[in-house]
Amino acid sequence: MTRLEESGHPTDRFTAASRTVRAHADSGVCPTCPADGPCPQQTWAVRQLADHPGGRLLLHQLGIPSDESVSIQEGPLR
């Protein structure tokens, strides 16, 4: 799923975003990564995850900074 084919379901967007950030973890790439410059899919994914407590936790666990400066509460994901 690309950001242009974005689903209306929040769960679908969260799943796609989490797959994208996992693909980029440890300097990885995804199928939509350009040869040079930042990946627009990764930018979209980080923004999607930054809007959710579970997404912020995932970003924190992967060491991916987000634009959000919201504290992350430890505990199980719901």
LUMLUMDREN-2810 file (N, C-alpha, C; in Angstrom, 1 decimal):
<atoms>
<atom><aa>M</aa><ch>A</ch><at>N</at><xx>0.8</xx><yy>-1.2</yy><zz>0.0</zz></atom>
<atom><aa>M</aa><ch>A</ch><at>CA</at><xx>0.0</xx><yy>0.0</yy><zz>0.0</zz></atom>
<atom><aa>M</aa><ch>A</ch><at>C</at><xx>0.9</xx><yy>1.2</yy><zz>0.0</zz></atom>
<atom><aa>T</aa><ch>A</ch><at>N</at><xx>0.6</xx><yy>2.1</yy><zz>-0.9</zz></atom>
<atom><aa>T</aa><ch>A</ch><at>CA</at><xx>1.4</xx><yy>3.4</yy><zz>-0.9</zz></atom>
<atom><aa>T</aa><ch>A</ch><at>C</at><xx>0.5</xx><yy>4.5</yy><zz>-0.3</zz></atom>
<atom><aa>R</aa><ch>A</ch><at>N</at><xx>1.1</xx><yy>5.6</yy><zz>0.0</zz></atom>
<atom><aa>R</aa><ch>A</ch><at>CA</at><xx>0.3</xx><yy>6.7</yy><zz>0.6</zz></atom>
<atom><aa>R</aa><ch>A</ch><at>C</at><xx>-0.8</xx><yy>7.2</yy><zz>-0.3</zz></atom>
<atom><aa>L</aa><ch>A</ch><at>N</at><xx>-0.6</xx><yy>7.0</yy><zz>-1.6</zz></atom>
<atom><aa>L</aa><ch>A</ch><at>CA</at><xx>-1.6</xx><yy>7.4</yy><zz>-2.6</zz></atom>
<atom><aa>L</aa><ch>A</ch><at>C</at><xx>-2.8</xx><yy>6.4</yy><zz>-2.6</zz></atom>
<atom><aa>E</aa><ch>A</ch><at>N</at><xx>-2.5</xx><yy>5.2</yy><zz>-2.2</zz></atom>
<atom><aa>E</aa><ch>A</ch><at>CA</at><xx>-3.6</xx><yy>4.2</yy><zz>-2.2</zz></atom>
<atom><aa>E</aa><ch>A</ch><at>C</at><xx>-4.1</xx><yy>4.0</yy><zz>-0.7</zz></atom>
<atom><aa>E</aa><ch>A</ch><at>N</at><xx>-4.0</xx><yy>5.0</yy><zz>0.0</zz></atom>
<atom><aa>E</aa><ch>A</ch><at>CA</at><xx>-4.3</xx><yy>5.0</yy><zz>1.5</zz></atom>
<atom><aa>E</aa><ch>A</ch><at>C</at><xx>-5.7</xx><yy>4.5</yy><zz>1.8</zz></atom>
<atom><aa>S</aa><ch>A</ch><at>N</at><xx>-5.8</xx><yy>3.5</yy><zz>2.7</zz></atom>
<atom><aa>S</aa><ch>A</ch><at>CA</at><xx>-7.1</xx><yy>3.0</yy><zz>3.1</zz></atom>
<atom><aa>S</aa><ch>A</ch><at>C</at><xx>-7.7</xx><yy>4.0</yy><zz>4.1</zz></atom>
<atom><aa>G</aa><ch>A</ch><at>N</at><xx>-9.0</xx><yy>3.9</yy><zz>4.1</zz></atom>
<atom><aa>G</aa><ch>A</ch><at>CA</at><xx>-9.8</xx><yy>4.7</yy><zz>5.1</zz></atom>
<atom><aa>G</aa><ch>A</ch><at>C</at><xx>-9.8</xx><yy>4.2</yy><zz>6.5</zz></atom>
<atom><aa>H</aa><ch>A</ch><at>N</at><xx>-9.3</xx><yy>2.9</yy><zz>6.7</zz></atom>
<atom><aa>H</aa><ch>A</ch><at>CA</at><xx>-9.3</xx><yy>2.3</yy><zz>8.0</zz></atom>
<atom><aa>H</aa><ch>A</ch><at>C</at><xx>-8.0</xx><yy>2.6</yy><zz>8.7</zz></atom>
<atom><aa>P</aa><ch>A</ch><at>N</at><xx>-8.2</xx><yy>3.1</yy><zz>9.9</zz></atom>
<atom><aa>P</aa><ch>A</ch><at>CA</at><xx>-7.0</xx><yy>3.5</yy><zz>10.7</zz></atom>
<atom><aa>P</aa><ch>A</ch><at>C</at><xx>-6.0</xx><yy>2.2</yy><zz>11.0</zz></atom>
<atom><aa>T</aa><ch>A</ch><at>N</at><xx>-6.6</xx><yy>1.1</yy><zz>11.1</zz></atom>
<atom><aa>T</aa><ch>A</ch><at>CA</at><xx>-5.8</xx><yy>-0.1</yy><zz>11.3</zz></atom>
<atom><aa>T</aa><ch>A</ch><at>C</at><xx>-5.0</xx><yy>-0.5</yy><zz>10.1</zz></atom>
<atom><aa>D</aa><ch>A</ch><at>N</at><xx>-5.5</xx><yy>-0.3</yy><zz>8.9</zz></atom>
<atom><aa>D</aa><ch>A</ch><at>CA</at><xx>-4.8</xx><yy>-0.5</yy><zz>7.7</zz></atom>
<atom><aa>D</aa><ch>A</ch><at>C</at><xx>-3.6</xx><yy>0.5</yy><zz>7.6</zz></atom>
<atom><aa>R</aa><ch>A</ch><at>N</at><xx>-3.9</xx><yy>1.7</yy><zz>7.9</zz></atom>
<atom><aa>R</aa><ch>A</ch><at>CA</at><xx>-2.8</xx><yy>2.7</yy><zz>7.8</zz></atom>
<atom><aa>R</aa><ch>A</ch><at>C</at><xx>-1.7</xx><yy>2.4</yy><zz>8.8</zz></atom>
<atom><aa>F</aa><ch>A</ch><at>N</at><xx>-2.1</xx><yy>2.0</yy><zz>10.0</zz></atom>
<atom><aa>F</aa><ch>A</ch><at>CA</at><xx>-1.1</xx><yy>1.7</yy><zz>11.1</zz></atom>
<atom><aa>F</aa><ch>A</ch><at>C</at><xx>-0.3</xx><yy>0.5</yy><zz>10.7</zz></atom>
<atom><aa>T</aa><ch>A</ch><at>N</at><xx>-0.9</xx><yy>-0.5</yy><zz>10.1</zz></atom>
<atom><aa>T</aa><ch>A</ch><at>CA</at><xx>-0.2</xx><yy>-1.7</yy><zz>9.7</zz></atom>
<atom><aa>T</aa><ch>A</ch><at>C</at><xx>0.8</xx><yy>-1.3</yy><zz>8.6</zz></atom>
<atom><aa>A</aa><ch>A</ch><at>N</at><xx>0.4</xx><yy>-0.6</yy><zz>7.6</zz></atom>
<atom><aa>A</aa><ch>A</ch><at>CA</at><xx>1.2</xx><yy>-0.2</yy><zz>6.5</zz></atom>
<atom><aa>A</aa><ch>A</ch><at>C</at><xx>2.4</xx><yy>0.7</yy><zz>7.0</zz></atom>
<atom><aa>A</aa><ch>A</ch><at>N</at><xx>2.1</xx><yy>1.6</yy><zz>7.9</zz></atom>
<atom><aa>A</aa><ch>A</ch><at>CA</at><xx>3.1</xx><yy>2.5</yy><zz>8.4</zz></atom>
<atom><aa>A</aa><ch>A</ch><at>C</at><xx>4.1</xx><yy>1.7</yy><zz>9.2</zz></atom>
<atom><aa>S</aa><ch>A</ch><at>N</at><xx>3.7</xx><yy>0.8</yy><zz>10.0</zz></atom>
<atom><aa>S</aa><ch>A</ch><at>CA</at><xx>4.6</xx><yy>0.0</yy><zz>10.9</zz></atom>
<atom><aa>S</aa><ch>A</ch><at>C</at><xx>5.5</xx><yy>-0.9</yy><zz>10.0</zz></atom>
<atom><aa>R</aa><ch>A</ch><at>N</at><xx>5.0</xx><yy>-1.5</yy><zz>8.9</zz></atom>
<atom><aa>R</aa><ch>A</ch><at>CA</at><xx>5.8</xx><yy>-2.3</yy><zz>8.0</zz></atom>
<atom><aa>R</aa><ch>A</ch><at>C</at><xx>6.8</xx><yy>-1.4</yy><zz>7.3</zz></atom>
<atom><aa>T</aa><ch>A</ch><at>N</at><xx>6.5</xx><yy>-0.2</yy><zz>7.0</zz></atom>
<atom><aa>T</aa><ch>A</ch><at>CA</at><xx>7.4</xx><yy>0.7</yy><zz>6.3</zz></atom>
<atom><aa>T</aa><ch>A</ch><at>C</at><xx>8.6</xx><yy>1.1</yy><zz>7.3</zz></atom>
<atom><aa>V</aa><ch>A</ch><at>N</at><xx>8.2</xx><yy>1.5</yy><zz>8.5</zz></atom>
<atom><aa>V</aa><ch>A</ch><at>CA</at><xx>9.3</xx><yy>1.9</yy><zz>9.4</zz></atom>
<atom><aa>V</aa><ch>A</ch><at>C</at><xx>10.2</xx><yy>0.7</yy><zz>9.8</zz></atom>
<atom><aa>R</aa><ch>A</ch><at>N</at><xx>9.6</xx><yy>-0.5</yy><zz>9.9</zz></atom>
<atom><aa>R</aa><ch>A</ch><at>CA</at><xx>10.4</xx><yy>-1.7</yy><zz>10.1</zz></atom>
<atom><aa>R</aa><ch>A</ch><at>C</at><xx>11.4</xx><yy>-2.0</yy><zz>8.9</zz></atom>
<atom><aa>A</aa><ch>A</ch><at>N</at><xx>10.9</xx><yy>-1.8</yy><zz>7.7</zz></atom>
<atom><aa>A</aa><ch>A</ch><at>CA</at><xx>11.7</xx><yy>-2.0</yy><zz>6.5</zz></atom>
<atom><aa>A</aa><ch>A</ch><at>C</at><xx>12.9</xx><yy>-1.0</yy><zz>6.5</zz></atom>
<atom><aa>H</aa><ch>A</ch><at>N</at><xx>12.7</xx><yy>0.2</yy><zz>7.1</zz></atom>
<atom><aa>H</aa><ch>A</ch><at>CA</at><xx>13.7</xx><yy>1.2</yy><zz>7.1</zz></atom>
<atom><aa>H</aa><ch>A</ch><at>C</at><xx>14.6</xx><yy>1.1</yy><zz>8.3</zz></atom>
<atom><aa>A</aa><ch>A</ch><at>N</at><xx>14.3</xx><yy>0.3</yy><zz>9.3</zz></atom>
<atom><aa>A</aa><ch>A</ch><at>CA</at><xx>15.1</xx><yy>0.1</yy><zz>10.5</zz></atom>
<atom><aa>A</aa><ch>A</ch><at>C</at><xx>16.5</xx><yy>-0.3</yy><zz>10.1</zz></atom>
<atom><aa>D</aa><ch>A</ch><at>N</at><xx>17.5</xx><yy>0.1</yy><zz>10.8</zz></atom>
<atom><aa>D</aa><ch>A</ch><at>CA</at><xx>18.9</xx><yy>-0.2</yy><zz>10.6</zz></atom>
<atom><aa>D</aa><ch>A</ch><at>C</at><xx>19.3</xx><yy>0.1</yy><zz>9.2</zz></atom>
<atom><aa>S</aa><ch>A</ch><at>N</at><xx>18.9</xx><yy>1.2</yy><zz>8.7</zz></atom>
<atom><aa>S</aa><ch>A</ch><at>CA</at><xx>19.3</xx><yy>1.7</yy><zz>7.4</zz></atom>
<atom><aa>S</aa><ch>A</ch><at>C</at><xx>18.8</xx><yy>0.9</yy><zz>6.2</zz></atom>
<atom><aa>G</aa><ch>A</ch><at>N</at><xx>17.7</xx><yy>0.2</yy><zz>6.4</zz></atom>
<atom><aa>G</aa><ch>A</ch><at>CA</at><xx>17.1</xx><yy>-0.6</yy><zz>5.3</zz></atom>
<atom><aa>G</aa><ch>A</ch><at>C</at><xx>16.4</xx><yy>0.3</yy><zz>4.4</zz></atom>
<atom><aa>V</aa><ch>A</ch><at>N</at><xx>15.8</xx><yy>-0.3</yy><zz>3.3</zz></atom>
<atom><aa>V</aa><ch>A</ch><at>CA</at><xx>15.1</xx><yy>0.4</yy><zz>2.3</zz></atom>
<atom><aa>V</aa><ch>A</ch><at>C</at><xx>13.7</xx><yy>-0.3</yy><zz>2.1</zz></atom>
<atom><aa>C</aa><ch>A</ch><at>N</at><xx>12.8</xx><yy>0.4</yy><zz>1.4</zz></atom>
<atom><aa>C</aa><ch>A</ch><at>CA</at><xx>11.6</xx><yy>-0.1</yy><zz>1.0</zz></atom>
<atom><aa>C</aa><ch>A</ch><at>C</at><xx>11.5</xx><yy>-0.1</yy><zz>-0.5</zz></atom>
<atom><aa>P</aa><ch>A</ch><at>N</at><xx>10.5</xx><yy>-0.7</yy><zz>-1.1</zz></atom>
<atom><aa>P</aa><ch>A</ch><at>CA</at><xx>10.4</xx><yy>-0.7</yy><zz>-2.6</zz></atom>
<atom><aa>P</aa><ch>A</ch><at>C</at><xx>10.2</xx><yy>0.7</yy><zz>-3.2</zz></atom>
<atom><aa>T</aa><ch>A</ch><at>N</at><xx>9.7</xx><yy>1.7</yy><zz>-2.4</zz></atom>
<atom><aa>T</aa><ch>A</ch><at>CA</at><xx>9.5</xx><yy>3.0</yy><zz>-2.9</zz></atom>
<atom><aa>T</aa><ch>A</ch><at>C</at><xx>10.6</xx><yy>4.0</yy><zz>-2.6</zz></atom>
<atom><aa>C</aa><ch>A</ch><at>N</at><xx>11.7</xx><yy>3.5</yy><zz>-2.0</zz></atom>
<atom><aa>C</aa><ch>A</ch><at>CA</at><xx>12.8</xx><yy>4.4</yy><zz>-1.7</zz></atom>
<atom><aa>C</aa><ch>A</ch><at>C</at><xx>13.4</xx><yy>5.0</yy><zz>-3.0</zz></atom>
<atom><aa>P</aa><ch>A</ch><at>N</at><xx>13.6</xx><yy>6.3</yy><zz>-3.1</zz></atom>
<atom><aa>P</aa><ch>A</ch><at>CA</at><xx>14.3</xx><yy>6.9</yy><zz>-4.2</zz></atom>
<atom><aa>P</aa><ch>A</ch><at>C</at><xx>15.8</xx><yy>6.6</yy><zz>-4.2</zz></atom>
<atom><aa>A</aa><ch>A</ch><at>N</at><xx>16.5</xx><yy>6.7</yy><zz>-5.3</zz></atom>
<atom><aa>A</aa><ch>A</ch><at>CA</at><xx>17.9</xx><yy>6.5</yy><zz>-5.3</zz></atom>
<atom><aa>A</aa><ch>A</ch><at>C</at><xx>18.7</xx><yy>7.5</yy><zz>-4.5</zz></atom>
<atom><aa>D</aa><ch>A</ch><at>N</at><xx>18.2</xx><yy>8.7</yy><zz>-4.4</zz></atom>
<atom><aa>D</aa><ch>A</ch><at>CA</at><xx>18.8</xx><yy>9.8</yy><zz>-3.6</zz></atom>
<atom><aa>D</aa><ch>A</ch><at>C</at><xx>17.7</xx><yy>10.6</yy><zz>-2.9</zz></atom>
<atom><aa>G</aa><ch>A</ch><at>N</at><xx>18.0</xx><yy>11.0</yy><zz>-1.7</zz></atom>
<atom><aa>G</aa><ch>A</ch><at>CA</at><xx>17.1</xx><yy>11.8</yy><zz>-0.9</zz></atom>
<atom><aa>G</aa><ch>A</ch><at>C</at><xx>16.2</xx><yy>11.0</yy><zz>0.0</zz></atom>
<atom><aa>P</aa><ch>A</ch><at>N</at><xx>15.4</xx><yy>11.6</yy><zz>0.8</zz></atom>
<atom><aa>P</aa><ch>A</ch><at>CA</at><xx>14.6</xx><yy>10.9</yy><zz>1.8</zz></atom>
<atom><aa>P</aa><ch>A</ch><at>C</at><xx>13.4</xx><yy>10.2</yy><zz>1.1</zz></atom>
<atom><aa>C</aa><ch>A</ch><at>N</at><xx>13.0</xx><yy>9.1</yy><zz>1.8</zz></atom>
<atom><aa>C</aa><ch>A</ch><at>CA</at><xx>11.9</xx><yy>8.3</yy><zz>1.2</zz></atom>
<atom><aa>C</aa><ch>A</ch><at>C</at><xx>10.6</xx><yy>9.0</yy><zz>1.7</zz></atom>
<atom><aa>P</aa><ch>A</ch><at>N</at><xx>9.8</xx><yy>9.3</yy><zz>0.7</zz></atom>
<atom><aa>P</aa><ch>A</ch><at>CA</at><xx>8.5</xx><yy>9.9</yy><zz>1.1</zz></atom>
<atom><aa>P</aa><ch>A</ch><at>C</at><xx>7.5</xx><yy>8.9</yy><zz>1.8</zz></atom>
<atom><aa>Q</aa><ch>A</ch><at>N</at><xx>7.7</xx><yy>7.6</yy><zz>1.5</zz></atom>
<atom><aa>Q</aa><ch>A</ch><at>CA</at><xx>6.9</xx><yy>6.6</yy><zz>2.2</zz></atom>
<atom><aa>Q</aa><ch>A</ch><at>C</at><xx>7.3</xx><yy>6.6</yy><zz>3.7</zz></atom>
<atom><aa>Q</aa><ch>A</ch><at>N</at><xx>8.6</xx><yy>6.7</yy><zz>4.0</zz></atom>
<atom><aa>Q</aa><ch>A</ch><at>CA</at><xx>9.0</xx><yy>6.7</yy><zz>5.4</zz></atom>
<atom><aa>Q</aa><ch>A</ch><at>C</at><xx>8.5</xx><yy>7.9</yy><zz>6.1</zz></atom>
<atom><aa>T</aa><ch>A</ch><at>N</at><xx>8.6</xx><yy>9.1</yy><zz>5.4</zz></atom>
<atom><aa>T</aa><ch>A</ch><at>CA</at><xx>8.1</xx><yy>10.3</yy><zz>6.0</zz></atom>
<atom><aa>T</aa><ch>A</ch><at>C</at><xx>6.6</xx><yy>10.2</yy><zz>6.4</zz></atom>
<atom><aa>W</aa><ch>A</ch><at>N</at><xx>5.8</xx><yy>9.6</yy><zz>5.5</zz></atom>
<atom><aa>W</aa><ch>A</ch><at>CA</at><xx>4.4</xx><yy>9.4</yy><zz>5.7</zz></atom>
<atom><aa>W</aa><ch>A</ch><at>C</at><xx>4.2</xx><yy>8.4</yy><zz>6.9</zz></atom>
<atom><aa>A</aa><ch>A</ch><at>N</at><xx>4.9</xx><yy>7.3</yy><zz>6.9</zz></atom>
<atom><aa>A</aa><ch>A</ch><at>CA</at><xx>4.8</xx><yy>6.3</yy><zz>7.9</zz></atom>
<atom><aa>A</aa><ch>A</ch><at>C</at><xx>5.1</xx><yy>6.9</yy><zz>9.3</zz></atom>
<atom><aa>V</aa><ch>A</ch><at>N</at><xx>6.1</xx><yy>7.7</yy><zz>9.4</zz></atom>
<atom><aa>V</aa><ch>A</ch><at>CA</at><xx>6.5</xx><yy>8.3</yy><zz>10.7</zz></atom>
<atom><aa>V</aa><ch>A</ch><at>C</at><xx>5.4</xx><yy>9.2</yy><zz>11.2</zz></atom>
<atom><aa>R</aa><ch>A</ch><at>N</at><xx>4.8</xx><yy>10.0</yy><zz>10.3</zz></atom>
<atom><aa>R</aa><ch>A</ch><at>CA</at><xx>3.7</xx><yy>10.9</yy><zz>10.6</zz></atom>
<atom><aa>R</aa><ch>A</ch><at>C</at><xx>2.5</xx><yy>10.1</yy><zz>11.1</zz></atom>
<atom><aa>Q</aa><ch>A</ch><at>N</at><xx>2.2</xx><yy>9.0</yy><zz>10.4</zz></atom>
<atom><aa>Q</aa><ch>A</ch><at>CA</at><xx>1.0</xx><yy>8.2</yy><zz>10.8</zz></atom>
<atom><aa>Q</aa><ch>A</ch><at>C</at><xx>1.2</xx><yy>7.6</yy><zz>12.2</zz></atom>
<atom><aa>L</aa><ch>A</ch><at>N</at><xx>2.4</xx><yy>7.1</yy><zz>12.5</zz></atom>
<atom><aa>L</aa><ch>A</ch><at>CA</at><xx>2.7</xx><yy>6.4</yy><zz>13.7</zz></atom>
<atom><aa>L</aa><ch>A</ch><at>C</at><xx>2.8</xx><yy>7.4</yy><zz>14.9</zz></atom>
<atom><aa>A</aa><ch>A</ch><at>N</at><xx>3.2</xx><yy>8.6</yy><zz>14.6</zz></atom>
<atom><aa>A</aa><ch>A</ch><at>CA</at><xx>3.4</xx><yy>9.6</yy><zz>15.6</zz></atom>
<atom><aa>A</aa><ch>A</ch><at>C</at><xx>2.0</xx><yy>10.0</yy><zz>16.2</zz></atom>
<atom><aa>D</aa><ch>A</ch><at>N</at><xx>1.0</xx><yy>9.7</yy><zz>15.5</zz></atom>
<atom><aa>D</aa><ch>A</ch><at>CA</at><xx>-0.4</xx><yy>10.1</yy><zz>16.0</zz></atom>
<atom><aa>D</aa><ch>A</ch><at>C</at><xx>-1.0</xx><yy>9.1</yy><zz>16.9</zz></atom>
<atom><aa>H</aa><ch>A</ch><at>N</at><xx>-0.3</xx><yy>8.0</yy><zz>17.2</zz></atom>
<atom><aa>H</aa><ch>A</ch><at>CA</at><xx>-0.8</xx><yy>6.9</yy><zz>18.1</zz></atom>
<atom><aa>H</aa><ch>A</ch><at>C</at><xx>0.2</xx><yy>6.5</yy><zz>19.1</zz></atom>
<atom><aa>P</aa><ch>A</ch><at>N</at><xx>-0.3</xx><yy>6.3</yy><zz>20.4</zz></atom>
<atom><aa>P</aa><ch>A</ch><at>CA</at><xx>0.6</xx><yy>5.9</yy><zz>21.4</zz></atom>
<atom><aa>P</aa><ch>A</ch><at>C</at><xx>1.4</xx><yy>4.6</yy><zz>21.1</zz></atom>
<atom><aa>G</aa><ch>A</ch><at>N</at><xx>0.8</xx><yy>3.6</yy><zz>20.5</zz></atom>
<atom><aa>G</aa><ch>A</ch><at>CA</at><xx>1.5</xx><yy>2.4</yy><zz>20.1</zz></atom>
<atom><aa>G</aa><ch>A</ch><at>C</at><xx>2.5</xx><yy>2.7</yy><zz>19.0</zz></atom>
<atom><aa>G</aa><ch>A</ch><at>N</at><xx>2.1</xx><yy>3.6</yy><zz>18.1</zz></atom>
<atom><aa>G</aa><ch>A</ch><at>CA</at><xx>3.1</xx><yy>4.0</yy><zz>17.0</zz></atom>
<atom><aa>G</aa><ch>A</ch><at>C</at><xx>4.3</xx><yy>4.7</yy><zz>17.5</zz></atom>
<atom><aa>R</aa><ch>A</ch><at>N</at><xx>4.0</xx><yy>5.6</yy><zz>18.5</zz></atom>
<atom><aa>R</aa><ch>A</ch><at>CA</at><xx>5.1</xx><yy>6.3</yy><zz>19.1</zz></atom>
<atom><aa>R</aa><ch>A</ch><at>C</at><xx>6.1</xx><yy>5.4</yy><zz>19.9</zz></atom>
<atom><aa>L</aa><ch>A</ch><at>N</at><xx>5.5</xx><yy>4.4</yy><zz>20.5</zz></atom>
<atom><aa>L</aa><ch>A</ch><at>CA</at><xx>6.3</xx><yy>3.4</yy><zz>21.2</zz></atom>
<atom><aa>L</aa><ch>A</ch><at>C</at><xx>7.1</xx><yy>2.6</yy><zz>20.2</zz></atom>
<atom><aa>L</aa><ch>A</ch><at>N</at><xx>6.5</xx><yy>2.2</yy><zz>19.0</zz></atom>
<atom><aa>L</aa><ch>A</ch><at>CA</at><xx>7.3</xx><yy>1.5</yy><zz>18.0</zz></atom>
<atom><aa>L</aa><ch>A</ch><at>C</at><xx>8.4</xx><yy>2.4</yy><zz>17.5</zz></atom>
<atom><aa>L</aa><ch>A</ch><at>N</at><xx>8.2</xx><yy>3.6</yy><zz>17.2</zz></atom>
<atom><aa>L</aa><ch>A</ch><at>CA</at><xx>9.2</xx><yy>4.5</yy><zz>16.7</zz></atom>
<atom><aa>L</aa><ch>A</ch><at>C</at><xx>10.3</xx><yy>4.6</yy><zz>17.7</zz></atom>
<atom><aa>H</aa><ch>A</ch><at>N</at><xx>10.0</xx><yy>4.7</yy><zz>19.0</zz></atom>
<atom><aa>H</aa><ch>A</ch><at>CA</at><xx>11.0</xx><yy>4.8</yy><zz>20.1</zz></atom>
<atom><aa>H</aa><ch>A</ch><at>C</at><xx>11.8</xx><yy>3.5</yy><zz>20.1</zz></atom>
<atom><aa>Q</aa><ch>A</ch><at>N</at><xx>11.1</xx><yy>2.4</yy><zz>20.0</zz></atom>
<atom><aa>Q</aa><ch>A</ch><at>CA</at><xx>11.8</xx><yy>1.1</yy><zz>20.1</zz></atom>
<atom><aa>Q</aa><ch>A</ch><at>C</at><xx>12.8</xx><yy>0.9</yy><zz>18.9</zz></atom>
<atom><aa>L</aa><ch>A</ch><at>N</at><xx>12.5</xx><yy>1.4</yy><zz>17.8</zz></atom>
<atom><aa>L</aa><ch>A</ch><at>CA</at><xx>13.3</xx><yy>1.3</yy><zz>16.6</zz></atom>
<atom><aa>L</aa><ch>A</ch><at>C</at><xx>14.3</xx><yy>2.5</yy><zz>16.5</zz></atom>
<atom><aa>G</aa><ch>A</ch><at>N</at><xx>14.3</xx><yy>3.4</yy><zz>17.4</zz></atom>
<atom><aa>G</aa><ch>A</ch><at>CA</at><xx>15.2</xx><yy>4.5</yy><zz>17.4</zz></atom>
<atom><aa>G</aa><ch>A</ch><at>C</at><xx>15.0</xx><yy>5.5</yy><zz>16.3</zz></atom>
<atom><aa>I</aa><ch>A</ch><at>N</at><xx>13.7</xx><yy>5.6</yy><zz>15.9</zz></atom>
<atom><aa>I</aa><ch>A</ch><at>CA</at><xx>13.3</xx><yy>6.5</yy><zz>14.8</zz></atom>
<atom><aa>I</aa><ch>A</ch><at>C</at><xx>12.7</xx><yy>7.8</yy><zz>15.4</zz></atom>
<atom><aa>P</aa><ch>A</ch><at>N</at><xx>13.4</xx><yy>8.9</yy><zz>15.2</zz></atom>
<atom><aa>P</aa><ch>A</ch><at>CA</at><xx>12.8</xx><yy>10.2</yy><zz>15.8</zz></atom>
<atom><aa>P</aa><ch>A</ch><at>C</at><xx>11.5</xx><yy>10.6</yy><zz>15.0</zz></atom>
<atom><aa>S</aa><ch>A</ch><at>N</at><xx>10.6</xx><yy>11.1</yy><zz>15.8</zz></atom>
<atom><aa>S</aa><ch>A</ch><at>CA</at><xx>9.3</xx><yy>11.6</yy><zz>15.2</zz></atom>
<atom><aa>S</aa><ch>A</ch><at>C</at><xx>9.2</xx><yy>13.1</yy><zz>15.5</zz></atom>
<atom><aa>D</aa><ch>A</ch><at>N</at><xx>8.3</xx><yy>13.7</yy><zz>14.8</zz></atom>
<atom><aa>D</aa><ch>A</ch><at>CA</at><xx>8.1</xx><yy>15.2</yy><zz>15.0</zz></atom>
<atom><aa>D</aa><ch>A</ch><at>C</at><xx>7.4</xx><yy>15.4</yy><zz>16.3</zz></atom>
<atom><aa>E</aa><ch>A</ch><at>N</at><xx>6.8</xx><yy>14.4</yy><zz>16.8</zz></atom>
<atom><aa>E</aa><ch>A</ch><at>CA</at><xx>6.1</xx><yy>14.6</yy><zz>18.1</zz></atom>
<atom><aa>E</aa><ch>A</ch><at>C</at><xx>7.0</xx><yy>14.5</yy><zz>19.3</zz></atom>
<atom><aa>S</aa><ch>A</ch><at>N</at><xx>6.8</xx><yy>15.4</yy><zz>20.2</zz></atom>
<atom><aa>S</aa><ch>A</ch><at>CA</at><xx>7.6</xx><yy>15.4</yy><zz>21.4</zz></atom>
<atom><aa>S</aa><ch>A</ch><at>C</at><xx>6.8</xx><yy>14.9</yy><zz>22.6</zz></atom>
<atom><aa>V</aa><ch>A</ch><at>N</at><xx>5.9</xx><yy>14.0</yy><zz>22.3</zz></atom>
<atom><aa>V</aa><ch>A</ch><at>CA</at><xx>5.0</xx><yy>13.4</yy><zz>23.3</zz></atom>
<atom><aa>V</aa><ch>A</ch><at>C</at><xx>5.7</xx><yy>12.3</yy><zz>24.1</zz></atom>
<atom><aa>S</aa><ch>A</ch><at>N</at><xx>5.6</xx><yy>12.3</yy><zz>25.4</zz></atom>
<atom><aa>S</aa><ch>A</ch><at>CA</at><xx>6.3</xx><yy>11.2</yy><zz>26.2</zz></atom>
<atom><aa>S</aa><ch>A</ch><at>C</at><xx>5.6</xx><yy>9.9</yy><zz>25.9</zz></atom>
<atom><aa>I</aa><ch>A</ch><at>N</at><xx>6.4</xx><yy>8.8</yy><zz>25.9</zz></atom>
<atom><aa>I</aa><ch>A</ch><at>CA</at><xx>5.9</xx><yy>7.5</yy><zz>25.7</zz></atom>
<atom><aa>I</aa><ch>A</ch><at>C</at><xx>5.7</xx><yy>6.8</yy><zz>27.0</zz></atom>
<atom><aa>Q</aa><ch>A</ch><at>N</at><xx>4.5</xx><yy>6.3</yy><zz>27.2</zz></atom>
<atom><aa>Q</aa><ch>A</ch><at>CA</at><xx>4.2</xx><yy>5.5</yy><zz>28.4</zz></atom>
<atom><aa>Q</aa><ch>A</ch><at>C</at><xx>4.6</xx><yy>4.1</yy><zz>28.2</zz></atom>
<atom><aa>E</aa><ch>A</ch><at>N</at><xx>5.3</xx><yy>3.5</yy><zz>29.1</zz></atom>
<atom><aa>E</aa><ch>A</ch><at>CA</at><xx>5.6</xx><yy>2.1</yy><zz>29.0</zz></atom>
<atom><aa>E</aa><ch>A</ch><at>C</at><xx>4.4</xx><yy>1.3</yy><zz>29.4</zz></atom>
<atom><aa>G</aa><ch>A</ch><at>N</at><xx>4.3</xx><yy>0.1</yy><zz>28.9</zz></atom>
<atom><aa>G</aa><ch>A</ch><at>CA</at><xx>3.2</xx><yy>-0.8</yy><zz>29.2</zz></atom>
<atom><aa>G</aa><ch>A</ch><at>C</at><xx>2.8</xx><yy>-1.6</yy><zz>27.9</zz></atom>
<atom><aa>P</aa><ch>A</ch><at>N</at><xx>1.9</xx><yy>-2.5</yy><zz>28.1</zz></atom>
<atom><aa>P</aa><ch>A</ch><at>CA</at><xx>1.5</xx><yy>-3.3</yy><zz>26.9</zz></atom>
<atom><aa>P</aa><ch>A</ch><at>C</at><xx>0.7</xx><yy>-2.5</yy><zz>25.9</zz></atom>
<atom><aa>L</aa><ch>A</ch><at>N</at><xx>0.8</xx><yy>-2.9</yy><zz>24.7</zz></atom>
<atom><aa>L</aa><ch>A</ch><at>CA</at><xx>0.0</xx><yy>-2.3</yy><zz>23.6</zz></atom>
<atom><aa>L</aa><ch>A</ch><at>C</at><xx>-1.4</xx><yy>-2.8</yy><zz>23.7</zz></atom>
<atom><aa>R</aa><ch>A</ch><at>N</at><xx>-2.3</xx><yy>-2.0</yy><zz>23.3</zz></atom>
<atom><aa>R</aa><ch>A</ch><at>CA</at><xx>-3.7</xx><yy>-2.5</yy><zz>23.3</zz></atom>
<atom><aa>R</aa><ch>A</ch><at>C</at><xx>-4.1</xx><yy>-2.9</yy><zz>21.9</zz></atom>
</atoms>
